[in-house]
Amino acid sequence: MLLSNSLTYPEKKLLLQVAEGDETAFIQLYLQQHQLLASYVFRITESRELTEEIMQDVFMNIWRVRETLAGINNFKHFC
């Protein structure tokens, strides 16, 4: 049984690929996570411009610390 706070196999595989520096996997992660995270940030900021700045910072930081993604069990909590 899969716990609700753990990653599915495809998500874990994607994070491992990003951790290894796979830029295509990073783009896929961005495409999967951007809208959900941006919606959450927009509810707080109520500003499209600020939301996009924050999103850029978030994903730049994810790439910067990508090696740590291999140990992530809940990506939503990581962000």
mmCIF file as gemmi writes it, N, C-alpha and C atoms, coordinates in Angstrom:
data_model
loop_
_atom_site.group_PDB
_atom_site.id
_atom_site.type_symbol
_atom_site.label_atom_id
_atom_site.label_alt_id
_atom_site.label_comp_id
_atom_site.label_asym_id
_atom_site.label_entity_id
_atom_site.label_seq_id
_atom_site.pdbx_PDB_ins_code
_atom_site.Cartn_x
_atom_site.Cartn_y
_atom_site.Cartn_z
_atom_site.occupancy
_atom_site.B_iso_or_equiv
_atom_site.pdbx_formal_charge
_atom_site.auth_seq_id
_atom_site.auth_asym_id
_atom_site.pdbx_PDB_model_num
ATOM 1 N N . MET Axp A 1 ? 0.85 -1.19 0 1 0 ? 1 A 1
ATOM 2 C CA . MET Axp A 1 ? 0 0 0 1 0 ? 1 A 1
ATOM 3 C C . MET Axp A 1 ? 0.891 1.247 0 1 0 ? 1 A 1
ATOM 4 N N . LEU Axp A 2 ? 0.558 2.2 -0.824 1 0 ? 2 A 1
ATOM 5 C CA . LEU Axp A 2 ? 1.304 3.442 -0.955 1 0 ? 2 A 1
ATOM 6 C C . LEU Axp A 2 ? 0.749 4.464 0.021 1 0 ? 2 A 1
ATOM 7 N N . LEU Axp A 3 ? 1.615 5.03 0.844 1 0 ? 3 A 1
ATOM 8 C CA . LEU Axp A 3 ? 1.188 6.058 1.783 1 0 ? 3 A 1
ATOM 9 C C . LEU Axp A 3 ? 0.925 7.358 1.05 1 0 ? 3 A 1
ATOM 10 N N . SER Axp A 4 ? -0.004 8.132 1.541 1 0 ? 4 A 1
ATOM 11 C CA . SER Axp A 4 ? -0.386 9.36 0.844 1 0 ? 4 A 1
ATOM 12 C C . SER Axp A 4 ? 0.726 10.4 0.805 1 0 ? 4 A 1
ATOM 13 N N . ASN Axp A 5 ? 1.674 10.338 1.752 1 0 ? 5 A 1
ATOM 14 C CA . ASN Axp A 5 ? 2.725 11.351 1.763 1 0 ? 5 A 1
ATOM 15 C C . ASN Axp A 5 ? 4.008 10.869 1.099 1 0 ? 5 A 1
ATOM 16 N N . SER Axp A 6 ? 3.99 9.707 0.477 1 0 ? 6 A 1
ATOM 17 C CA . SER Axp A 6 ? 5.189 9.239 -0.194 1 0 ? 6 A 1
ATOM 18 C C . SER Axp A 6 ? 5.029 9.371 -1.701 1 0 ? 6 A 1
ATOM 19 N N . LEU Axp A 7 ? 6.144 9.355 -2.387 1 0 ? 7 A 1
ATOM 20 C CA . LEU Axp A 7 ? 6.147 9.549 -3.828 1 0 ? 7 A 1
ATOM 21 C C . LEU Axp A 7 ? 5.788 8.259 -4.555 1 0 ? 7 A 1
ATOM 22 N N . THR Axp A 8 ? 5.183 8.409 -5.705 1 0 ? 8 A 1
ATOM 23 C CA . THR Axp A 8 ? 4.961 7.259 -6.571 1 0 ? 8 A 1
ATOM 24 C C . THR Axp A 8 ? 6.279 6.951 -7.274 1 0 ? 8 A 1
ATOM 25 N N . TYR Axp A 9 ? 6.383 5.777 -7.854 1 0 ? 9 A 1
ATOM 26 C CA . TYR Axp A 9 ? 7.614 5.396 -8.542 1 0 ? 9 A 1
ATOM 27 C C . TYR Axp A 9 ? 8.004 6.39 -9.631 1 0 ? 9 A 1
ATOM 28 N N . PRO Axp A 10 ? 7.076 6.793 -10.521 1 0 ? 10 A 1
ATOM 29 C CA . PRO Axp A 10 ? 7.493 7.756 -11.557 1 0 ? 10 A 1
ATOM 30 C C . PRO Axp A 10 ? 8.014 9.078 -10.978 1 0 ? 10 A 1
ATOM 31 N N . GLU Axp A 11 ? 7.411 9.555 -9.889 1 0 ? 11 A 1
ATOM 32 C CA . GLU Axp A 11 ? 7.876 10.807 -9.281 1 0 ? 11 A 1
ATOM 33 C C . GLU Axp A 11 ? 9.271 10.622 -8.7 1 0 ? 11 A 1
ATOM 34 N N . LYS Axp A 12 ? 9.486 9.518 -8.014 1 0 ? 12 A 1
ATOM 35 C CA . LYS Axp A 12 ? 10.79 9.247 -7.409 1 0 ? 12 A 1
ATOM 36 C C . LYS Axp A 12 ? 11.856 9.118 -8.502 1 0 ? 12 A 1
ATOM 37 N N . LYS Axp A 13 ? 11.519 8.42 -9.583 1 0 ? 13 A 1
ATOM 38 C CA . LYS Axp A 13 ? 12.451 8.27 -10.703 1 0 ? 13 A 1
ATOM 39 C C . LYS Axp A 13 ? 12.796 9.629 -11.296 1 0 ? 13 A 1
ATOM 40 N N . LEU Axp A 14 ? 11.791 10.486 -11.448 1 0 ? 14 A 1
ATOM 41 C CA . LEU Axp A 14 ? 12.009 11.826 -11.989 1 0 ? 14 A 1
ATOM 42 C C . LEU Axp A 14 ? 12.941 12.627 -11.083 1 0 ? 14 A 1
ATOM 43 N N . LEU Axp A 15 ? 12.719 12.56 -9.777 1 0 ? 15 A 1
ATOM 44 C CA . LEU Axp A 15 ? 13.578 13.288 -8.841 1 0 ? 15 A 1
ATOM 45 C C . LEU Axp A 15 ? 15.011 12.759 -8.886 1 0 ? 15 A 1
ATOM 46 N N . LEU Axp A 16 ? 15.16 11.449 -9.021 1 0 ? 16 A 1
ATOM 47 C CA . LEU Axp A 16 ? 16.501 10.871 -9.13 1 0 ? 16 A 1
ATOM 48 C C . LEU Axp A 16 ? 17.203 11.355 -10.397 1 0 ? 16 A 1
ATOM 49 N N . GLN Axp A 17 ? 16.453 11.447 -11.492 1 0 ? 17 A 1
ATOM 50 C CA . GLN Axp A 17 ? 17.031 11.933 -12.746 1 0 ? 17 A 1
ATOM 51 C C . GLN Axp A 17 ? 17.46 13.389 -12.616 1 0 ? 17 A 1
ATOM 52 N N . VAL Axp A 18 ? 16.626 14.199 -11.97 1 0 ? 18 A 1
ATOM 53 C CA . VAL Axp A 18 ? 16.986 15.608 -11.762 1 0 ? 18 A 1
ATOM 54 C C . VAL Axp A 18 ? 18.221 15.681 -10.868 1 0 ? 18 A 1
ATOM 55 N N . ALA Axp A 19 ? 18.26 14.868 -9.821 1 0 ? 19 A 1
ATOM 56 C CA . ALA Axp A 19 ? 19.408 14.856 -8.907 1 0 ? 19 A 1
ATOM 57 C C . ALA Axp A 19 ? 20.701 14.542 -9.64 1 0 ? 19 A 1
ATOM 58 N N . GLU Axp A 20 ? 20.608 13.771 -10.718 1 0 ? 20 A 1
ATOM 59 C CA . GLU Axp A 20 ? 21.784 13.419 -11.518 1 0 ? 20 A 1
ATOM 60 C C . GLU Axp A 20 ? 22.104 14.49 -12.567 1 0 ? 20 A 1
ATOM 61 N N . GLY Axp A 21 ? 21.31 15.557 -12.615 1 0 ? 21 A 1
ATOM 62 C CA . GLY Axp A 21 ? 21.593 16.654 -13.539 1 0 ? 21 A 1
ATOM 63 C C . GLY Axp A 21 ? 20.877 16.576 -14.873 1 0 ? 21 A 1
ATOM 64 N N . ASP Axp A 22 ? 19.862 15.736 -14.98 1 0 ? 22 A 1
ATOM 65 C CA . ASP Axp A 22 ? 19.111 15.567 -16.222 1 0 ? 22 A 1
ATOM 66 C C . ASP Axp A 22 ? 18.192 16.781 -16.437 1 0 ? 22 A 1
ATOM 67 N N . GLU Axp A 23 ? 18.551 17.633 -17.384 1 0 ? 23 A 1
ATOM 68 C CA . GLU Axp A 23 ? 17.79 18.859 -17.64 1 0 ? 23 A 1
ATOM 69 C C . GLU Axp A 23 ? 16.393 18.57 -18.186 1 0 ? 23 A 1
ATOM 70 N N . THR Axp A 24 ? 16.254 17.526 -18.98 1 0 ? 24 A 1
ATOM 71 C CA . THR Axp A 24 ? 14.942 17.153 -19.516 1 0 ? 24 A 1
ATOM 72 C C . THR Axp A 24 ? 14.013 16.729 -18.379 1 0 ? 24 A 1
ATOM 73 N N . ALA Axp A 25 ? 14.54 15.99 -17.425 1 0 ? 25 A 1
ATOM 74 C CA . ALA Axp A 25 ? 13.75 15.585 -16.257 1 0 ? 25 A 1
ATOM 75 C C . ALA Axp A 25 ? 13.364 16.812 -15.43 1 0 ? 25 A 1
ATOM 76 N N . PHE Axp A 26 ? 14.264 17.776 -15.335 1 0 ? 26 A 1
ATOM 77 C CA . PHE Axp A 26 ? 13.957 19.002 -14.599 1 0 ? 26 A 1
ATOM 78 C C . PHE Axp A 26 ? 12.806 19.757 -15.265 1 0 ? 26 A 1
ATOM 79 N N . ILE Axp A 27 ? 12.828 19.821 -16.573 1 0 ? 27 A 1
ATOM 80 C CA . ILE Axp A 27 ? 11.731 20.476 -17.302 1 0 ? 27 A 1
ATOM 81 C C . ILE Axp A 27 ? 10.419 19.752 -17.033 1 0 ? 27 A 1
ATOM 82 N N . GLN Axp A 28 ? 10.458 18.432 -17.032 1 0 ? 28 A 1
ATOM 83 C CA . GLN Axp A 28 ? 9.26 17.638 -16.755 1 0 ? 28 A 1
ATOM 84 C C . GLN Axp A 28 ? 8.764 17.917 -15.335 1 0 ? 28 A 1
ATOM 85 N N . LEU Axp A 29 ? 9.682 17.975 -14.375 1 0 ? 29 A 1
ATOM 86 C CA . LEU Axp A 29 ? 9.308 18.284 -12.993 1 0 ? 29 A 1
ATOM 87 C C . LEU Axp A 29 ? 8.666 19.664 -12.925 1 0 ? 29 A 1
ATOM 88 N N . TYR Axp A 30 ? 9.256 20.621 -13.611 1 0 ? 30 A 1
ATOM 89 C CA . TYR Axp A 30 ? 8.705 21.979 -13.665 1 0 ? 30 A 1
ATOM 90 C C . TYR Axp A 30 ? 7.285 21.957 -14.222 1 0 ? 30 A 1
ATOM 91 N N . LEU Axp A 31 ? 7.1 21.266 -15.324 1 0 ? 31 A 1
ATOM 92 C CA . LEU Axp A 31 ? 5.78 21.213 -15.954 1 0 ? 31 A 1
ATOM 93 C C . LEU Axp A 31 ? 4.745 20.542 -15.051 1 0 ? 31 A 1
ATOM 94 N N . GLN Axp A 32 ? 5.174 19.558 -14.299 1 0 ? 32 A 1
ATOM 95 C CA . GLN Axp A 32 ? 4.256 18.849 -13.403 1 0 ? 32 A 1
ATOM 96 C C . GLN Axp A 32 ? 3.898 19.673 -12.179 1 0 ? 32 A 1
ATOM 97 N N . GLN Axp A 33 ? 4.826 20.444 -11.661 1 0 ? 33 A 1
ATOM 98 C CA . GLN Axp A 33 ? 4.642 21.091 -10.363 1 0 ? 33 A 1
ATOM 99 C C . GLN Axp A 33 ? 4.327 22.583 -10.426 1 0 ? 33 A 1
ATOM 100 N N . HIS Axp A 34 ? 4.678 23.244 -11.515 1 0 ? 34 A 1
ATOM 101 C CA . HIS Axp A 34 ? 4.576 24.7 -11.586 1 0 ? 34 A 1
ATOM 102 C C . HIS Axp A 34 ? 3.167 25.218 -11.304 1 0 ? 34 A 1
ATOM 103 N N . GLN Axp A 35 ? 2.169 24.7 -11.977 1 0 ? 35 A 1
ATOM 104 C CA . GLN Axp A 35 ? 0.814 25.25 -11.857 1 0 ? 35 A 1
ATOM 105 C C . GLN Axp A 35 ? 0.269 25.133 -10.436 1 0 ? 35 A 1
ATOM 106 N N . LEU Axp A 36 ? 0.453 23.971 -9.834 1 0 ? 36 A 1
ATOM 107 C CA . LEU Axp A 36 ? -0.05 23.763 -8.47 1 0 ? 36 A 1
ATOM 108 C C . LEU Axp A 36 ? 0.637 24.709 -7.49 1 0 ? 36 A 1
ATOM 109 N N . LEU Axp A 37 ? 1.937 24.789 -7.583 1 0 ? 37 A 1
ATOM 110 C CA . LEU Axp A 37 ? 2.689 25.657 -6.684 1 0 ? 37 A 1
ATOM 111 C C . LEU Axp A 37 ? 2.39 27.137 -6.958 1 0 ? 37 A 1
ATOM 112 N N . ALA Axp A 38 ? 2.305 27.514 -8.222 1 0 ? 38 A 1
ATOM 113 C CA . ALA Axp A 38 ? 2.014 28.908 -8.568 1 0 ? 38 A 1
ATOM 114 C C . ALA Axp A 38 ? 0.627 29.313 -8.071 1 0 ? 38 A 1
ATOM 115 N N . SER Axp A 39 ? -0.329 28.43 -8.152 1 0 ? 39 A 1
ATOM 116 C CA . SER Axp A 39 ? -1.675 28.74 -7.655 1 0 ? 39 A 1
ATOM 117 C C . SER Axp A 39 ? -1.647 29.012 -6.153 1 0 ? 39 A 1
ATOM 118 N N . TYR Axp A 40 ? -0.889 28.201 -5.436 1 0 ? 40 A 1
ATOM 119 C CA . TYR Axp A 40 ? -0.756 28.385 -3.987 1 0 ? 40 A 1
ATOM 120 C C . TYR Axp A 40 ? -0.085 29.725 -3.674 1 0 ? 40 A 1
ATOM 121 N N . VAL Axp A 41 ? 0.998 30.025 -4.363 1 0 ? 41 A 1
ATOM 122 C CA . VAL Axp A 41 ? 1.726 31.281 -4.128 1 0 ? 41 A 1
ATOM 123 C C . VAL Axp A 41 ? 0.855 32.477 -4.49 1 0 ? 41 A 1
ATOM 124 N N . PHE Axp A 42 ? 0.111 32.384 -5.587 1 0 ? 42 A 1
ATOM 125 C CA . PHE Axp A 42 ? -0.74 33.495 -6.01 1 0 ? 42 A 1
ATOM 126 C C . PHE Axp A 42 ? -1.819 33.802 -4.972 1 0 ? 42 A 1
ATOM 127 N N . ARG Axp A 43 ? -2.358 32.772 -4.339 1 0 ? 43 A 1
ATOM 128 C CA . ARG Axp A 43 ? -3.363 33.006 -3.289 1 0 ? 43 A 1
ATOM 129 C C . ARG Axp A 43 ? -2.784 33.824 -2.147 1 0 ? 43 A 1
ATOM 130 N N . ILE Axp A 44 ? -1.504 33.679 -1.908 1 0 ? 44 A 1
ATOM 131 C CA . ILE Axp A 44 ? -0.843 34.425 -0.829 1 0 ? 44 A 1
ATOM 132 C C . ILE Axp A 44 ? -0.463 35.825 -1.291 1 0 ? 44 A 1
ATOM 133 N N . THR Axp A 45 ? 0.12 35.934 -2.474 1 0 ? 45 A 1
ATOM 134 C CA . THR Axp A 45 ? 0.656 37.223 -2.938 1 0 ? 45 A 1
ATOM 135 C C . THR Axp A 45 ? -0.381 38.1 -3.618 1 0 ? 45 A 1
ATOM 136 N N . GLU Axp A 46 ? -1.361 37.471 -4.258 1 0 ? 46 A 1
ATOM 137 C CA . GLU Axp A 46 ? -2.356 38.178 -5.068 1 0 ? 46 A 1
ATOM 138 C C . GLU Axp A 46 ? -1.71 39.047 -6.146 1 0 ? 46 A 1
ATOM 139 N N . SER Axp A 47 ? -0.535 38.611 -6.594 1 0 ? 47 A 1
ATOM 140 C CA . SER Axp A 47 ? 0.199 39.351 -7.618 1 0 ? 47 A 1
ATOM 141 C C . SER Axp A 47 ? 0.81 38.358 -8.601 1 0 ? 47 A 1
ATOM 142 N N . ARG Axp A 48 ? 0.456 38.498 -9.873 1 0 ? 48 A 1
ATOM 143 C CA . ARG Axp A 48 ? 1.03 37.61 -10.892 1 0 ? 48 A 1
ATOM 144 C C . ARG Axp A 48 ? 2.539 37.821 -11.015 1 0 ? 48 A 1
ATOM 145 N N . GLU Axp A 49 ? 2.962 39.074 -11.005 1 0 ? 49 A 1
ATOM 146 C CA . GLU Axp A 49 ? 4.376 39.373 -11.159 1 0 ? 49 A 1
ATOM 147 C C . GLU Axp A 49 ? 5.19 38.797 -10.009 1 0 ? 49 A 1
ATOM 148 N N . LEU Axp A 50 ? 4.736 39.01 -8.783 1 0 ? 50 A 1
ATOM 149 C CA . LEU Axp A 50 ? 5.447 38.485 -7.623 1 0 ? 50 A 1
ATOM 150 C C . LEU Axp A 50 ? 5.422 36.957 -7.604 1 0 ? 50 A 1
ATOM 151 N N . THR Axp A 51 ? 4.298 36.393 -7.99 1 0 ? 51 A 1
ATOM 152 C CA . THR Axp A 51 ? 4.198 34.93 -8.062 1 0 ? 51 A 1
ATOM 153 C C . THR Axp A 51 ? 5.22 34.374 -9.037 1 0 ? 51 A 1
ATOM 154 N N . GLU Axp A 52 ? 5.349 34.973 -10.204 1 0 ? 52 A 1
ATOM 155 C CA . GLU Axp A 52 ? 6.311 34.48 -11.187 1 0 ? 52 A 1
ATOM 156 C C . GLU Axp A 52 ? 7.749 34.652 -10.7 1 0 ? 52 A 1
ATOM 157 N N . GLU Axp A 53 ? 8.036 35.749 -10.011 1 0 ? 53 A 1
ATOM 158 C CA . GLU Axp A 53 ? 9.375 35.933 -9.444 1 0 ? 53 A 1
ATOM 159 C C . GLU Axp A 53 ? 9.678 34.845 -8.425 1 0 ? 53 A 1
ATOM 160 N N . ILE Axp A 54 ? 8.714 34.559 -7.57 1 0 ? 54 A 1
ATOM 161 C CA . ILE Axp A 54 ? 8.889 33.519 -6.555 1 0 ? 54 A 1
ATOM 162 C C . ILE Axp A 54 ? 9.07 32.163 -7.207 1 0 ? 54 A 1
ATOM 163 N N . MET Axp A 55 ? 8.256 31.894 -8.233 1 0 ? 55 A 1
ATOM 164 C CA . MET Axp A 55 ? 8.365 30.606 -8.922 1 0 ? 55 A 1
ATOM 165 C C . MET Axp A 55 ? 9.74 30.454 -9.567 1 0 ? 55 A 1
ATOM 166 N N . GLN Axp A 56 ? 10.236 31.513 -10.161 1 0 ? 56 A 1
ATOM 167 C CA . GLN Axp A 56 ? 11.571 31.459 -10.759 1 0 ? 56 A 1
ATOM 168 C C . GLN Axp A 56 ? 12.614 31.158 -9.688 1 0 ? 56 A 1
ATOM 169 N N . ASP Axp A 57 ? 12.519 31.835 -8.552 1 0 ? 57 A 1
ATOM 170 C CA . ASP Axp A 57 ? 13.453 31.597 -7.452 1 0 ? 57 A 1
ATOM 171 C C . ASP Axp A 57 ? 13.36 30.16 -6.94 1 0 ? 57 A 1
ATOM 172 N N . VAL Axp A 58 ? 12.139 29.66 -6.782 1 0 ? 58 A 1
ATOM 173 C CA . VAL Axp A 58 ? 11.934 28.304 -6.272 1 0 ? 58 A 1
ATOM 174 C C . VAL Axp A 58 ? 12.597 27.285 -7.198 1 0 ? 58 A 1
ATOM 175 N N . PHE Axp A 59 ? 12.317 27.386 -8.48 1 0 ? 59 A 1
ATOM 176 C CA . PHE Axp A 59 ? 12.854 26.377 -9.39 1 0 ? 59 A 1
ATOM 177 C C . PHE Axp A 59 ? 14.349 26.565 -9.639 1 0 ? 59 A 1
ATOM 178 N N . MET Axp A 60 ? 14.856 27.778 -9.541 1 0 ? 60 A 1
ATOM 179 C CA . MET Axp A 60 ? 16.306 27.973 -9.608 1 0 ? 60 A 1
ATOM 180 C C . MET Axp A 60 ? 16.972 27.317 -8.41 1 0 ? 60 A 1
ATOM 181 N N . ASN Axp A 61 ? 16.359 27.46 -7.236 1 0 ? 61 A 1
ATOM 182 C CA . ASN Axp A 61 ? 16.913 26.847 -6.031 1 0 ? 61 A 1
ATOM 183 C C . ASN Axp A 61 ? 16.806 25.324 -6.077 1 0 ? 61 A 1
ATOM 184 N N . ILE Axp A 62 ? 15.72 24.812 -6.63 1 0 ? 62 A 1
ATOM 185 C CA . ILE Axp A 62 ? 15.594 23.362 -6.782 1 0 ? 62 A 1
ATOM 186 C C . ILE Axp A 62 ? 16.738 22.849 -7.647 1 0 ? 62 A 1
ATOM 187 N N . TRP Axp A 63 ? 17.018 23.536 -8.75 1 0 ? 63 A 1
ATOM 188 C CA . TRP Axp A 63 ? 18.122 23.101 -9.611 1 0 ? 63 A 1
ATOM 189 C C . TRP Axp A 63 ? 19.457 23.215 -8.876 1 0 ? 63 A 1
ATOM 190 N N . ARG Axp A 64 ? 19.618 24.28 -8.101 1 0 ? 64 A 1
ATOM 191 C CA . ARG Axp A 64 ? 20.869 24.511 -7.384 1 0 ? 64 A 1
ATOM 192 C C . ARG Axp A 64 ? 21.152 23.404 -6.371 1 0 ? 64 A 1
ATOM 193 N N . VAL Axp A 65 ? 20.116 22.887 -5.721 1 0 ? 65 A 1
ATOM 194 C CA . VAL Axp A 65 ? 20.288 21.839 -4.704 1 0 ? 65 A 1
ATOM 195 C C . VAL Axp A 65 ? 19.801 20.48 -5.208 1 0 ? 65 A 1
ATOM 196 N N . ARG Axp A 66 ? 19.822 20.305 -6.516 1 0 ? 66 A 1
ATOM 197 C CA . ARG Axp A 66 ? 19.235 19.109 -7.134 1 0 ? 66 A 1
ATOM 198 C C . ARG Axp A 66 ? 19.777 17.807 -6.571 1 0 ? 66 A 1
ATOM 199 N N . GLU Axp A 67 ? 21.041 17.781 -6.122 1 0 ? 67 A 1
ATOM 200 C CA . GLU Axp A 67 ? 21.617 16.552 -5.592 1 0 ? 67 A 1
ATOM 201 C C . GLU Axp A 67 ? 20.839 16.029 -4.383 1 0 ? 67 A 1
ATOM 202 N N . THR Axp A 68 ? 20.174 16.925 -3.666 1 0 ? 68 A 1
ATOM 203 C CA . THR Axp A 68 ? 19.431 16.517 -2.472 1 0 ? 68 A 1
ATOM 204 C C . THR Axp A 68 ? 18.092 15.867 -2.815 1 0 ? 68 A 1
ATOM 205 N N . LEU Axp A 69 ? 17.654 15.989 -4.058 1 0 ? 69 A 1
ATOM 206 C CA . LEU Axp A 69 ? 16.35 15.449 -4.45 1 0 ? 69 A 1
ATOM 207 C C . LEU Axp A 69 ? 16.287 13.927 -4.343 1 0 ? 69 A 1
ATOM 208 N N . ALA Axp A 70 ? 17.419 13.268 -4.412 1 0 ? 70 A 1
ATOM 209 C CA . ALA Axp A 70 ? 17.443 11.806 -4.328 1 0 ? 70 A 1
ATOM 210 C C . ALA Axp A 70 ? 16.889 11.321 -2.986 1 0 ? 70 A 1
ATOM 211 N N . GLY Axp A 71 ? 17.007 12.122 -1.95 1 0 ? 71 A 1
ATOM 212 C CA . GLY Axp A 71 ? 16.542 11.721 -0.628 1 0 ? 71 A 1
ATOM 213 C C . GLY Axp A 71 ? 15.156 12.219 -0.267 1 0 ? 71 A 1
ATOM 214 N N . ILE Axp A 72 ? 14.457 12.821 -1.199 1 0 ? 72 A 1
ATOM 215 C CA . ILE Axp A 72 ? 13.139 13.401 -0.924 1 0 ? 72 A 1
ATOM 216 C C . ILE Axp A 72 ? 12.063 12.321 -0.951 1 0 ? 72 A 1
ATOM 217 N N . ASN Axp A 73 ? 11.243 12.297 0.097 1 0 ? 73 A 1
ATOM 218 C CA . ASN Axp A 73 ? 10.121 11.358 0.152 1 0 ? 73 A 1
ATOM 219 C C . ASN Axp A 73 ? 8.782 12.04 -0.07 1 0 ? 73 A 1
ATOM 220 N N . ASN Axp A 74 ? 8.748 13.358 0.029 1 0 ? 74 A 1
ATOM 221 C CA . ASN Axp A 74 ? 7.51 14.095 -0.197 1 0 ? 74 A 1
ATOM 222 C C . ASN Axp A 74 ? 7.877 15.427 -0.844 1 0 ? 74 A 1
ATOM 223 N N . PHE Axp A 75 ? 7.774 15.5 -2.161 1 0 ? 75 A 1
ATOM 224 C CA . PHE Axp A 75 ? 8.208 16.689 -2.895 1 0 ? 75 A 1
ATOM 225 C C . PHE Axp A 75 ? 7.405 17.925 -2.516 1 0 ? 75 A 1
ATOM 226 N N . LYS Axp A 76 ? 6.115 17.774 -2.228 1 0 ? 76 A 1
ATOM 227 C CA . LYS Axp A 76 ? 5.303 18.925 -1.854 1 0 ? 76 A 1
ATOM 228 C C . LYS Axp A 76 ? 5.828 19.577 -0.579 1 0 ? 76 A 1
ATOM 229 N N . HIS Axp A 77 ? 6.334 18.789 0.35 1 0 ? 77 A 1
ATOM 230 C CA . HIS Axp A 77 ? 6.89 19.348 1.573 1 0 ? 77 A 1
ATOM 231 C C . HIS Axp A 77 ? 8.274 19.939 1.338 1 0 ? 77 A 1
ATOM 232 N N . PHE Axp A 78 ? 8.964 19.457 0.316 1 0 ? 78 A 1
ATOM 233 C CA . PHE Axp A 78 ? 10.28 19.962 -0.021 1 0 ? 78 A 1
ATOM 234 C C . PHE Axp A 78 ? 10.218 21.405 -0.491 1 0 ? 78 A 1
ATOM 235 N N . CYS Axp A 79 ? 9.217 21.709 -1.297 1 0 ? 79 A 1
ATOM 236 C CA . CYS Axp A 79 ? 9.069 23.053 -1.835 1 0 ? 79 A 1
ATOM 237 C C . CYS Axp A 79 ? 8.631 23.995 -0.75 1 0 ? 79 A 1
